[in-house]
């Protein structure tokens, strides 16, 4: 139990015990006959109450007046009214001549009742609702209402005996006051119940203090009501309990409306500042903080081995996109956290790990003895991932590519060092090596890559892409049975750009999706045109990228496109890669949706990925395409021959067709025939050609038409 909760319980116990003790010793208390002493004590207690209520008004009305809330504003106005009422009651009750001349003792007790009624109702209404900010303009309206309440009350008092209950000696006035006092007590207790109501959220420390104030207000009201009369001391005890209540209310309102919002604001600012300099997923300092840290170190002597800057390594998780796309973003986030944790466990003195966003991390090394020491440390980081990483879906082997920039040779500013290390890691990934130190040529290549991406974005608009088609033949008859559509880019300045160069850039930038849709639509439209021209219908094979395949609405898009073009889905073969099937459930759902259209499904480059034979037999696929890397050396390498033979045999058992890619000579063709491979494509049958050339070379001769 929290400390404030214990204090609240103790307050209730103390209040009850105090009341019982007073009742036990009521006879001695009732024998106190010194009326002047009692009035003096009453005046002192009343002045304290007036001071406390005015302080509640002042702290809410005057301090931090530009940051008002409903609770602060209304509480201030409430206790302004209470302060005036208590002032009039105290002075008239003790017989101060000027005030007592127009407020009789009986009327004074009604003023006290009005004060308690206002405080009980006000506290109930204000603190039983959620607080919210208000504009500064509201102060004038609320202040005006407060003055109006005071004026109306005083007007009633000044109208005379005819309208003031108690002005005449009627029994009903006593009964009315008794009912009013009981109502005040009930409202105080109701306020406690409304604030403590279990359906509300956990109570703050300030609300618990206000609950304690209500307990003492209720206790004071019991004394004012004279239920167990012990003489004039009842009113003094009631005033003393009210003083405790006012003090608690002053403390509670201050904490609720000023201190707590201030601390919450500070915490929010601290949180915003933390998020500005830290990665939310891993909790690591981010790129902005890295920039600051490197700048701090560069201001020191770069040759100071005890604290100077030595090197910066940018680390990138290889093939992270495949894991993220195939297993889902949750698995990708989990992987990033595990990678960060594994590196953090090995951080030494003078080192610090940063998150660069996505799948990149930065590792700052200081106090290193030289270049060789920096590179050796980078190699140690890379070897941390020789053991697999355990995700919910299983264990996965990952690797890191590292790019290193070393001060001062690889840059003299923080921006240069970070940029150059980033260029080095991208070069390492492109070259397929683990670690690269920055060299100036890499920066030129990075700029070229950026320019290539910008040009790629405009290539579709400028109609710079075109398709070529490579024939697929049936091995038994060598008759053309299909064709594969392949993308080419004719850059206006660069000339022909290799797919090996621009496809990875398109995949990383996300441009592969609109480009892939263009390829799909163009190939299908061309196939339909050939059918309308009277050529024998054949199937066109089209590659899908990972990003395309993972689109939830892919099947719907393809269905709409085929309907617009008027092409039968049976003449479309969609090729996916094995890596697209890592997330089995997602792959199955997508493949079933595509098969529902009536298209064919092939797994391209089979044998180079991670397919599970258990899942392969259940996948709705029609064909396996053996990767050209196995076919090209099938006559020289017995291992490749065994792989091709195994894939072919397995496909036959699974009742799948087999197509071999990269067939370039008769010996390879004969071997594939012996393995009963169904179809093949490669330079032996024809190189990829543009539509007009493909038509002249393969479609027209198939019908016996002249070229």
C-alpha positions as CSV (number, residue, x, y, z in Angstrom):
1,X,0.0,0.0,0.0
2,X,1.3,3.4,-0.9
3,X,2.3,5.9,1.8
4,X,-0.5,8.4,0.9
5,X,-3.1,5.7,1.1
6,X,-1.9,4.7,4.5
7,X,-2.0,8.3,5.6
8,X,-5.6,8.6,4.4
9,X,-6.7,5.5,6.4
10,X,-4.8,6.8,9.4
11,X,-6.6,10.2,9.1
12,X,-10.0,8.5,9.1
13,X,-9.0,6.4,12.2
14,X,-7.6,9.5,14.0
15,X,-10.7,11.5,13.2
16,X,-13.0,8.8,14.6
17,X,-10.8,8.3,17.7
18,X,-10.7,12.0,18.3
19,X,-14.5,12.3,18.2
20,X,-14.9,9.3,20.6
21,X,-12.3,10.7,23.0
22,X,-14.1,14.1,23.1
23,X,-17.4,12.4,23.8
24,X,-15.8,10.4,26.6
25,X,-14.4,13.5,28.2
26,X,-17.4,15.7,27.3
27,X,-18.1,16.6,31.0
28,X,-14.7,18.2,31.7
29,X,-14.9,20.0,28.4
30,X,-18.4,21.2,29.2
31,X,-17.2,22.7,32.5
32,X,-14.9,25.2,30.8
33,X,-16.7,28.5,31.7
34,X,-14.1,31.0,30.5
35,X,-16.1,32.4,27.6
36,X,-13.5,35.1,26.8
37,X,-10.8,32.4,26.4
38,X,-13.1,30.3,24.2
39,X,-13.9,33.3,22.0
40,X,-10.2,34.2,21.7
41,X,-9.3,30.7,20.7
42,X,-12.2,30.7,18.3
43,X,-11.0,33.9,16.8
44,X,-7.5,32.6,16.3
45,X,-8.8,29.3,14.8
46,X,-11.1,31.3,12.5
47,X,-8.4,33.6,11.3
48,X,-6.2,30.6,10.5
49,X,-9.1,29.2,8.5
50,X,-9.6,32.5,6.7
51,X,-5.8,32.6,5.9
52,X,-5.8,29.0,4.6
53,X,-8.9,29.5,2.4
54,X,-7.4,32.8,1.0
55,X,-4.2,30.9,0.3
56,X,-6.1,28.3,-1.7
57,X,-7.7,31.1,-3.6
58,X,-4.4,33.0,-4.2
59,X,-2.3,30.0,-5.3
60,X,-4.8,29.0,-7.9
61,X,-5.7,32.5,-9.1
62,X,-2.3,34.2,-9.0
63,X,0.4,31.7,-9.5
64,X,1.0,30.2,-13.0
65,X,-2.1,32.0,-14.2
66,X,-1.3,31.3,-17.8
67,X,-1.6,27.5,-17.2
68,X,-5.2,27.2,-15.8
69,X,-7.3,24.1,-15.5
70,X,-10.9,23.7,-14.4
71,X,-9.9,22.3,-11.0
72,X,-7.6,25.2,-10.3
73,X,-9.9,27.9,-11.5
74,X,-13.1,26.6,-9.9
75,X,-11.4,25.7,-6.6
76,X,-9.9,29.2,-6.4
77,X,-13.3,30.8,-7.0
78,X,-14.9,28.4,-4.5
79,X,-12.6,29.3,-1.7
80,X,-12.8,33.0,-2.4
81,X,-16.5,32.6,-1.5
82,X,-15.7,30.4,1.5
83,X,-13.1,32.9,2.7
84,X,-15.6,35.8,2.7
85,X,-18.3,33.7,4.4
86,X,-15.8,32.5,7.1
87,X,-14.6,36.0,7.6
88,X,-18.1,37.3,8.2
89,X,-19.0,34.3,10.4
90,X,-15.9,34.5,12.6
91,X,-16.0,38.2,13.2
92,X,-19.8,38.2,14.0
93,X,-19.6,35.1,16.1
94,X,-17.0,36.4,18.5
95,X,-18.8,39.8,18.6
96,X,-16.6,42.2,16.7
97,X,-18.7,45.3,17.0
98,X,-18.8,46.6,13.4
99,X,-19.7,43.2,11.9
100,X,-21.9,42.0,14.8
101,X,-24.1,45.2,14.3
102,X,-25.7,43.8,11.1
103,X,-25.1,40.0,11.6
104,X,-26.7,38.5,14.6
105,X,-25.2,35.3,16.3
106,X,-28.1,33.3,14.8
107,X,-27.4,34.7,11.3
108,X,-23.7,34.1,11.9
109,X,-24.4,30.3,12.2
110,X,-26.3,30.4,9.0
111,X,-23.3,32.1,7.3
112,X,-21.2,29.2,8.6
113,X,-23.7,26.7,7.2
114,X,-23.6,28.6,3.9
115,X,-19.8,28.4,3.9
116,X,-19.8,24.6,4.6
117,X,-22.6,24.0,2.1
118,X,-20.6,25.9,-0.6
119,X,-17.4,24.1,0.2
120,X,-19.0,20.6,0.3
121,X,-21.0,21.0,-3.0
122,X,-18.0,22.7,-4.7
123,X,-15.5,20.0,-3.7
124,X,-17.9,17.3,-4.7
125,X,-18.6,18.7,-8.2
126,X,-15.0,19.8,-8.9
127,X,-13.0,16.7,-7.8
128,X,-15.5,14.0,-8.9
129,X,-14.8,14.9,-12.5
130,X,-11.7,14.7,-14.7
131,X,-9.6,17.9,-14.9
132,X,-9.0,19.6,-18.2
133,X,-7.4,22.9,-19.2
134,X,-9.3,26.1,-19.7
135,X,-8.5,29.5,-21.3
136,X,-7.4,32.5,-19.3
137,X,-10.5,34.3,-20.4
138,X,-12.6,32.0,-18.2
139,X,-11.1,33.8,-15.1
140,X,-13.2,36.9,-15.5
141,X,-16.5,34.9,-15.9
142,X,-15.8,32.7,-12.9
143,X,-14.7,35.6,-10.8
144,X,-17.9,37.4,-11.7
145,X,-20.0,34.4,-10.7
146,X,-18.2,34.2,-7.4
147,X,-18.9,37.9,-6.6
148,X,-22.5,37.4,-7.6
149,X,-22.9,34.4,-5.1
150,X,-21.3,36.5,-2.3
151,X,-23.5,39.5,-3.2
152,X,-26.7,37.4,-3.2
153,X,-25.9,35.9,0.1
154,X,-25.1,39.2,1.8
155,X,-28.3,40.7,0.3
156,X,-30.4,38.0,1.9
157,X,-28.6,38.8,5.2
158,X,-29.2,42.5,4.9
159,X,-32.9,42.2,4.0
160,X,-33.7,41.8,7.7
161,X,-35.5,39.5,10.0
162,X,-38.5,38.9,7.7
163,X,-36.4,36.9,5.3
164,X,-33.6,35.5,7.4
165,X,-34.3,32.1,8.9
166,X,-33.7,32.5,12.6
167,X,-34.6,36.2,12.5
168,X,-37.8,35.2,14.3
169,X,-38.1,32.6,16.9
170,X,-39.9,29.9,14.9
171,X,-39.3,26.2,15.5
172,X,-39.2,25.6,11.7
173,X,-36.1,27.6,11.4
174,X,-34.2,25.4,13.8
175,X,-35.5,22.3,12.0
176,X,-34.4,23.8,8.6
177,X,-30.9,24.6,9.9
178,X,-30.7,21.0,11.3
179,X,-31.6,19.6,7.9
180,X,-29.1,21.9,6.1
181,X,-26.3,20.8,8.5
182,X,-27.2,17.2,7.9
183,X,-27.1,17.8,4.2
184,X,-23.7,19.4,4.4
185,X,-22.4,16.3,6.4
186,X,-23.9,14.0,3.8
187,X,-22.4,15.9,0.9
188,X,-18.9,15.8,2.5
189,X,-19.2,12.0,2.9
190,X,-20.6,11.7,-0.6
191,X,-17.6,13.6,-1.9
192,X,-15.3,11.1,-0.3
193,X,-17.3,8.3,-1.9
194,X,-17.3,9.9,-5.4
195,X,-13.5,10.5,-5.3
196,X,-12.8,7.0,-3.9
197,X,-15.3,5.3,-6.3
198,X,-13.6,2.1,-7.3
199,X,-14.5,2.5,-10.9
200,X,-12.2,5.4,-11.3
201,X,-8.5,5.1,-12.1
202,X,-5.9,4.8,-9.3
203,X,-5.9,7.8,-7.1
204,X,-3.0,10.3,-7.2
205,X,-1.4,11.4,-3.9
206,X,-3.0,14.8,-4.2
207,X,-6.5,13.3,-4.4
208,X,-5.8,11.2,-1.4
209,X,-4.9,14.4,0.5
210,X,-8.2,16.0,-0.6
211,X,-10.0,12.9,0.7
212,X,-8.3,13.4,4.1
213,X,-9.4,17.1,4.0
214,X,-13.0,16.0,3.4
215,X,-12.8,13.6,6.4
216,X,-11.8,16.5,8.7
217,X,-14.5,18.7,7.1
218,X,-17.0,16.1,7.9
219,X,-15.7,15.7,11.5
220,X,-15.8,19.5,12.0
221,X,-19.4,19.5,10.7
222,X,-20.4,16.9,13.3
223,X,-19.2,19.3,16.0
224,X,-20.9,22.3,14.4
225,X,-24.2,20.4,14.4
226,X,-24.1,19.9,18.2
227,X,-25.4,16.4,18.0
228,X,-23.7,15.5,21.3
229,X,-23.6,18.9,22.9
230,X,-20.7,19.5,25.3
231,X,-21.1,23.3,25.4
232,X,-19.5,26.2,23.5
233,X,-16.4,24.1,23.0
234,X,-18.2,22.2,20.2
235,X,-17.8,25.2,17.8
236,X,-14.2,25.6,18.8
237,X,-13.5,21.9,18.1
238,X,-15.4,22.2,14.8
239,X,-13.3,25.2,13.8
240,X,-10.0,23.4,14.7
241,X,-11.0,20.4,12.6
242,X,-11.9,22.8,9.8
243,X,-8.4,24.3,10.1
244,X,-6.8,20.9,9.6
245,X,-9.2,20.4,6.6
246,X,-8.3,23.7,5.1
247,X,-4.5,23.0,5.5
248,X,-4.9,19.6,3.8
249,X,-7.1,21.1,1.1
250,X,-4.4,23.8,0.5
251,X,-1.7,21.1,0.2
252,X,-3.9,18.8,-2.0
253,X,-5.0,21.5,-4.4
254,X,-1.4,22.8,-4.7
255,X,-0.1,19.3,-5.5
256,X,-3.1,18.4,-7.8
257,X,-3.3,21.6,-9.9
258,X,0.3,23.0,-9.8
259,X,2.9,20.5,-8.6
260,X,1.7,17.4,-10.4
261,X,1.1,19.1,-13.7
262,X,4.5,20.7,-13.4
263,X,6.2,17.3,-12.8
264,X,4.1,15.7,-15.6
265,X,5.3,18.5,-17.9
266,X,8.9,17.9,-16.9
267,X,8.5,14.1,-17.4
268,X,6.9,14.7,-20.8
269,X,9.7,17.0,-21.8
270,X,12.2,14.4,-20.5
271,X,10.4,11.7,-22.5
272,X,10.4,13.8,-25.7
273,X,14.1,14.6,-25.2
274,X,14.8,10.9,-24.7
275,X,12.9,10.0,-27.8
276,X,14.7,12.7,-29.8
277,X,18.0,11.1,-29.0
278,X,17.1,7.4,-28.7
279,X,15.6,4.6,-30.8
280,X,12.2,3.7,-29.5
281,X,12.5,0.0,-30.5
282,X,16.0,-0.9,-29.1
283,X,16.4,1.9,-26.6
284,X,19.8,2.7,-28.1
285,X,21.1,6.3,-28.7
286,X,20.1,7.2,-32.3
287,X,21.8,8.9,-35.2
288,X,21.3,12.4,-33.8
289,X,23.0,11.4,-30.6
290,X,25.8,9.8,-32.5
291,X,26.4,13.0,-34.4
292,X,26.6,14.9,-31.1
293,X,28.9,12.3,-29.5
294,X,31.3,12.3,-32.5
295,X,31.4,16.0,-32.6
296,X,32.3,16.1,-28.8
297,X,35.1,13.6,-29.4
298,X,36.4,15.4,-32.4
299,X,36.8,18.6,-30.3
300,X,39.2,16.7,-28.2
301,X,42.7,15.8,-29.5
302,X,42.2,13.1,-32.1
303,X,45.5,11.6,-31.1
304,X,44.7,11.3,-27.4
305,X,44.6,7.5,-26.9
306,X,42.9,7.7,-23.6
307,X,39.7,9.3,-24.8
308,X,40.2,10.5,-28.4
309,X,38.1,9.3,-31.3
310,X,39.5,6.2,-33.1
311,X,36.9,4.7,-35.5
312,X,33.3,4.3,-36.4
313,X,31.8,1.1,-37.7
314,X,28.4,1.0,-39.4
315,X,26.8,-2.5,-39.2
316,X,24.1,-3.7,-41.5
317,X,22.2,-7.0,-41.1
318,X,22.5,-9.0,-44.3
319,X,19.2,-10.0,-45.9
320,X,17.2,-8.4,-43.2
321,X,14.5,-7.3,-45.8
322,X,13.8,-11.0,-46.6
323,X,13.4,-11.8,-42.9
324,X,11.2,-8.8,-42.3
325,X,9.1,-9.3,-45.4
326,X,8.7,-13.1,-45.0
327,X,8.3,-13.5,-41.2
328,X,6.6,-10.2,-40.6
329,X,7.5,-6.9,-38.9
330,X,7.1,-8.3,-35.4
331,X,9.8,-10.9,-36.1
332,X,11.9,-8.2,-37.7
333,X,11.6,-5.9,-34.7
334,X,12.4,-8.9,-32.4
335,X,15.5,-9.6,-34.4
336,X,16.7,-6.0,-34.2
337,X,16.3,-6.1,-30.4
338,X,18.2,-9.4,-30.1
339,X,21.1,-8.1,-32.3
340,X,21.3,-4.9,-30.2
341,X,21.3,-7.0,-27.0
342,X,24.0,-9.3,-28.2
343,X,26.3,-6.5,-29.2
344,X,25.6,-4.5,-26.0
345,X,26.7,-7.5,-23.9
346,X,30.2,-7.3,-25.5
347,X,30.7,-3.5,-25.3
348,X,33.9,-2.6,-23.6
349,X,35.2,0.6,-22.0
350,X,35.6,3.4,-24.6
351,X,32.9,1.9,-26.9
352,X,29.3,2.7,-27.5
353,X,26.5,1.3,-29.6
354,X,24.0,3.4,-31.6
355,X,20.9,2.7,-33.7
356,X,20.9,4.2,-37.1
357,X,17.3,3.2,-37.9
358,X,16.0,0.2,-39.9
359,X,18.6,-2.6,-39.8
360,X,21.7,-0.4,-39.2
361,X,23.8,0.1,-36.1
362,X,26.8,2.2,-35.4
363,X,29.6,1.2,-33.1
364,X,31.9,3.9,-31.8
365,X,35.4,3.0,-30.7
366,X,37.7,5.3,-28.8
367,X,41.2,4.9,-27.4
368,X,42.3,2.4,-30.1
369,X,46.1,2.1,-30.8
370,X,45.8,2.1,-34.5
371,X,44.1,1.1,-37.7
372,X,44.8,-2.6,-37.3
373,X,43.3,-2.6,-33.8
374,X,40.1,-1.0,-35.1
375,X,39.7,-3.5,-37.9
376,X,40.4,-6.4,-35.5
377,X,37.7,-5.1,-33.2
378,X,35.3,-4.9,-36.1
379,X,36.0,-8.5,-37.0
380,X,35.2,-9.5,-33.4
381,X,31.8,-7.8,-33.6
382,X,31.1,-9.7,-36.9
383,X,32.0,-13.0,-35.2
384,X,29.4,-12.4,-32.5
385,X,26.8,-13.8,-34.9
386,X,28.4,-17.1,-35.7
387,X,25.7,-18.7,-33.5
388,X,22.1,-18.5,-34.6
389,X,19.5,-16.0,-33.3
390,X,16.4,-17.5,-31.7
391,X,13.1,-16.0,-32.8
392,X,9.6,-17.3,-32.0
393,X,9.4,-19.0,-35.3
394,X,12.8,-20.8,-34.9
395,X,16.5,-20.2,-35.1
396,X,18.1,-18.2,-37.8
397,X,21.7,-17.7,-38.9
398,X,22.4,-14.0,-39.7
399,X,25.5,-12.1,-40.6
400,X,26.6,-8.5,-40.5
401,X,28.4,-6.4,-43.0
402,X,30.6,-3.7,-41.5
403,X,31.9,-0.4,-42.9
404,X,34.6,1.4,-41.0
405,X,35.8,4.9,-41.1
406,X,38.9,5.9,-39.1
407,X,39.9,9.3,-37.8
408,X,41.4,11.5,-39.1
409,X,42.2,9.9,-42.5
410,X,38.6,9.1,-43.4
411,X,37.0,12.4,-42.4
412,X,37.5,15.4,-40.2
413,X,33.8,16.1,-39.3
414,X,31.2,13.9,-37.7
415,X,29.0,14.1,-40.8
416,X,31.9,13.0,-43.1
417,X,32.9,10.1,-40.8
418,X,29.3,8.8,-40.5
419,X,28.7,9.2,-44.2
420,X,31.9,7.5,-45.2
421,X,31.4,4.5,-42.8
422,X,27.9,4.2,-44.4
423,X,29.4,4.2,-47.9
424,X,31.8,1.5,-46.8
425,X,29.1,-0.8,-45.4
426,X,27.1,-0.6,-48.6
427,X,30.2,-1.4,-50.6
428,X,30.8,-4.4,-48.4
429,X,27.3,-5.7,-49.0
430,X,27.7,-5.2,-52.8
431,X,31.0,-7.0,-52.8
432,X,29.8,-9.8,-50.6
433,X,32.5,-9.3,-48.0
434,X,32.2,-8.9,-44.2
435,X,34.2,-5.7,-43.5
436,X,35.3,-2.8,-45.6
437,X,37.3,0.3,-44.6
438,X,36.3,3.4,-46.4
439,X,38.2,4.6,-49.5
440,X,37.3,7.7,-51.5
441,X,36.2,5.7,-54.5
442,X,33.3,4.3,-52.4
443,X,31.8,7.8,-52.0
444,X,31.7,8.2,-55.7
445,X,29.9,4.9,-56.0
446,X,27.4,5.9,-53.4
447,X,26.7,9.1,-55.3
448,X,26.2,7.1,-58.4
449,X,23.8,4.8,-56.6
450,X,21.8,7.7,-55.4
451,X,21.7,9.2,-58.9
452,X,20.7,5.8,-60.3
453,X,17.8,5.6,-57.9
454,X,16.6,9.2,-58.9
455,X,16.8,8.2,-62.5
456,X,14.9,5.0,-61.8
457,X,12.1,7.0,-60.3
458,X,11.6,8.8,-63.6
459,X,12.3,5.8,-65.9
460,X,8.6,4.7,-65.9
461,X,7.3,8.2,-66.7
462,X,9.8,8.6,-69.5
463,X,9.0,5.2,-71.0
464,X,12.6,4.0,-70.7
465,X,11.8,0.4,-69.8
466,X,11.1,-2.4,-72.3
467,X,10.6,-6.1,-72.2
468,X,12.5,-8.9,-73.9
469,X,11.2,-12.4,-74.2
470,X,13.2,-15.7,-74.0
471,X,11.6,-18.9,-75.4
472,X,10.9,-21.9,-73.3
473,X,10.8,-25.2,-75.2
474,X,9.6,-28.7,-74.5
475,X,12.6,-31.0,-74.5
476,X,10.9,-34.0,-76.0
477,X,9.8,-32.1,-79.2
478,X,11.9,-28.9,-78.9
479,X,8.6,-27.1,-79.6
480,X,8.2,-23.6,-78.1
481,X,5.6,-23.8,-75.2
482,X,6.2,-20.6,-73.4
483,X,8.3,-17.5,-72.9
484,X,9.7,-15.6,-70.0
485,X,9.4,-11.8,-69.9
486,X,12.5,-10.0,-68.8
487,X,12.9,-6.3,-67.9
488,X,15.5,-4.1,-69.6
489,X,16.3,-0.4,-69.1
490,X,17.6,1.9,-71.8
491,X,18.9,5.0,-70.0
492,X,19.0,8.1,-72.2
493,X,22.6,8.9,-71.1
494,X,24.0,5.7,-69.6
495,X,22.7,3.5,-72.3
496,X,21.7,-0.1,-71.4
497,X,21.7,-0.5,-67.6
498,X,22.2,-4.1,-66.4
499,X,19.3,-5.6,-64.3
500,X,21.9,-6.8,-61.9
501,X,22.7,-3.1,-61.2
502,X,19.2,-1.5,-61.1
503,X,16.9,-4.3,-59.8
504,X,18.5,-4.3,-56.2
505,X,18.2,-0.5,-56.1
506,X,14.5,-0.8,-57.2
507,X,13.9,-3.4,-54.4
508,X,15.5,-1.4,-51.7
509,X,13.7,1.8,-52.6
510,X,10.3,0.2,-53.1
511,X,10.2,1.2,-56.8
512,X,10.0,-2.5,-57.6
513,X,6.3,-2.5,-57.0
514,X,5.2,0.0,-59.6
515,X,7.9,-1.4,-62.0
516,X,6.7,-4.9,-61.4
517,X,3.1,-3.9,-62.1
518,X,4.2,-2.4,-65.4
519,X,6.0,-5.5,-66.4
520,X,3.0,-7.7,-65.5
521,X,0.6,-5.5,-67.5
522,X,2.9,-5.1,-70.5
523,X,3.8,-8.8,-70.8
524,X,0.1,-9.8,-70.5
525,X,-1.0,-7.2,-73.1
526,X,1.7,-8.3,-75.5
527,X,0.7,-12.0,-75.1
528,X,-2.9,-11.1,-75.8
529,X,-1.9,-9.1,-78.9
530,X,-0.1,-12.1,-80.3
531,X,-3.1,-14.3,-79.7
532,X,-5.3,-11.8,-81.5
533,X,-2.8,-11.8,-84.4
534,X,-3.5,-15.5,-84.8
535,X,-0.4,-17.0,-83.3
536,X,-0.7,-20.2,-81.3
537,X,-1.4,-19.3,-77.6
538,X,1.5,-19.9,-75.3
539,X,2.2,-19.1,-71.6
540,X,4.2,-16.0,-70.6
541,X,6.3,-16.3,-67.4
542,X,6.6,-13.2,-65.2
543,X,8.7,-12.7,-62.1
544,X,7.2,-11.4,-58.9
545,X,9.3,-9.4,-56.4
546,X,9.0,-10.0,-52.7
547,X,7.3,-6.7,-52.2
548,X,4.7,-7.5,-54.9
549,X,4.1,-11.0,-53.6
550,X,3.3,-9.7,-50.0
551,X,0.6,-7.2,-51.2
552,X,-2.7,-8.3,-49.7
553,X,-4.6,-7.2,-52.7
554,X,-2.2,-8.7,-55.3
555,X,-4.7,-11.3,-56.6
556,X,-7.4,-8.7,-56.9
557,X,-5.1,-6.4,-58.9
558,X,-4.1,-9.3,-61.3
559,X,-7.7,-10.4,-61.8
560,X,-8.7,-6.8,-62.7
561,X,-5.8,-6.4,-65.0
562,X,-6.4,-9.7,-66.8
563,X,-10.1,-8.8,-67.2
564,X,-9.2,-5.4,-68.7
565,X,-6.8,-7.0,-71.1
566,X,-9.0,-10.0,-71.9
567,X,-6.2,-12.6,-71.4
568,X,-7.1,-16.0,-70.1
569,X,-5.3,-16.6,-66.8
570,X,-4.2,-20.0,-68.1
571,X,-1.6,-18.3,-70.3
572,X,0.1,-16.5,-67.3
573,X,2.8,-18.1,-65.2
574,X,3.9,-16.2,-62.1
575,X,7.4,-17.0,-60.8
576,X,8.3,-16.6,-57.2
577,X,11.5,-17.4,-55.3
578,X,12.0,-19.8,-52.4
579,X,12.6,-16.9,-50.0
580,X,9.1,-15.7,-50.5
581,X,7.8,-18.9,-48.8
582,X,9.7,-18.4,-45.5
583,X,6.5,-17.3,-43.8
584,X,4.5,-20.4,-44.6
585,X,1.0,-19.2,-43.6
586,X,1.3,-16.0,-45.5
587,X,2.7,-17.7,-48.6
588,X,0.0,-20.4,-48.6
589,X,-2.8,-17.8,-48.4
590,X,-1.3,-15.7,-51.2
591,X,-0.6,-18.7,-53.4
592,X,-4.1,-20.0,-52.9
593,X,-5.6,-16.7,-53.9
594,X,-3.4,-16.5,-57.0
595,X,-4.2,-20.1,-58.0
596,X,-7.9,-19.3,-57.6
597,X,-7.5,-16.9,-60.6
598,X,-6.4,-19.8,-62.7
599,X,-2.8,-18.8,-63.3
600,X,0.2,-21.1,-63.1
601,X,2.8,-20.8,-60.2
602,X,6.5,-21.6,-60.6
603,X,9.3,-21.4,-58.1
604,X,12.3,-19.7,-59.8
605,X,16.0,-20.4,-59.1
606,X,15.0,-23.5,-57.2
607,X,17.8,-25.1,-55.1
608,X,19.4,-21.7,-54.1
609,X,16.9,-20.9,-51.3
610,X,15.5,-22.4,-48.1
611,X,12.4,-24.4,-49.1
612,X,11.2,-27.1,-46.8
613,X,10.2,-30.3,-48.7
614,X,7.5,-30.8,-46.2
615,X,5.8,-27.5,-47.1
616,X,6.7,-27.8,-50.8
617,X,4.5,-30.8,-51.3
618,X,1.5,-28.9,-50.0
619,X,2.1,-25.7,-51.9
620,X,-0.2,-24.9,-54.8
621,X,2.6,-24.7,-57.3
622,X,2.9,-26.1,-60.8
623,X,6.6,-26.0,-61.7
624,X,10.1,-25.8,-60.4
625,X,12.8,-23.9,-62.4
626,X,16.3,-25.3,-61.8
627,X,18.7,-22.4,-61.3
628,X,21.2,-21.8,-64.1
629,X,24.1,-22.1,-61.7
630,X,23.5,-25.9,-61.4
631,X,22.8,-26.4,-65.1
632,X,25.9,-24.5,-66.4
633,X,28.4,-26.9,-64.8
634,X,26.3,-30.1,-64.9
635,X,28.8,-31.8,-67.2
636,X,31.9,-30.7,-65.2
637,X,30.7,-31.0,-61.6
638,X,29.2,-34.2,-60.3
639,X,27.6,-32.4,-57.4
640,X,25.7,-30.1,-59.7
641,X,24.6,-33.1,-61.8
642,X,23.4,-34.9,-58.7
643,X,21.4,-31.8,-57.6
644,X,19.7,-31.5,-61.0
645,X,18.9,-35.2,-61.0
646,X,17.5,-35.0,-57.5
647,X,15.4,-32.0,-58.2
648,X,14.0,-33.6,-61.3
649,X,13.2,-36.8,-59.6
650,X,11.6,-35.1,-56.7
651,X,9.4,-33.0,-59.0
652,X,8.2,-36.1,-60.8
653,X,7.1,-37.6,-57.5
654,X,5.3,-34.4,-56.6
655,X,3.7,-34.3,-60.1
656,X,5.4,-30.9,-60.8
657,X,6.8,-29.8,-64.1
658,X,10.6,-29.0,-64.3
659,X,12.2,-26.3,-66.3
660,X,16.0,-25.9,-66.6
661,X,17.4,-22.4,-67.0
662,X,20.7,-21.5,-68.7
663,X,21.0,-24.4,-71.2
664,X,23.8,-23.4,-73.6
665,X,25.0,-26.6,-75.3
666,X,23.9,-30.0,-76.6
667,X,25.6,-31.9,-73.8
668,X,23.6,-30.1,-71.2
669,X,20.4,-30.7,-73.3
670,X,21.1,-34.4,-73.6
671,X,21.7,-34.7,-69.8
672,X,18.5,-33.0,-69.0
673,X,16.6,-35.2,-71.4
674,X,18.1,-38.3,-69.7
675,X,16.8,-36.9,-66.4
676,X,13.3,-36.5,-68.0
677,X,13.3,-32.7,-67.5
678,X,10.2,-31.3,-69.1
679,X,11.2,-27.9,-70.4
680,X,14.3,-25.7,-70.8
681,X,15.3,-22.2,-71.7
682,X,18.7,-20.7,-72.5
683,X,20.9,-19.5,-75.3
684,X,20.9,-22.9,-77.0
685,X,17.3,-22.2,-78.0
686,X,17.4,-18.4,-78.2
687,X,18.5,-15.3,-76.4
688,X,16.0,-12.8,-74.9
689,X,14.6,-10.7,-77.8
690,X,12.3,-7.7,-78.0
691,X,8.7,-8.3,-79.0
692,X,9.0,-7.8,-82.8
693,X,12.2,-9.9,-83.0
694,X,10.7,-12.6,-80.9
695,X,7.6,-12.7,-83.1
696,X,9.8,-13.0,-86.2
697,X,12.1,-15.6,-84.8
698,X,9.7,-17.9,-83.0
699,X,6.0,-17.2,-83.5
700,X,5.9,-16.8,-87.2
701,X,8.0,-19.8,-88.0
702,X,5.9,-21.9,-85.6
703,X,2.9,-21.2,-88.0
704,X,5.0,-21.7,-91.1
705,X,4.7,-18.0,-92.0
706,X,7.5,-16.3,-93.9
707,X,9.7,-13.9,-92.1
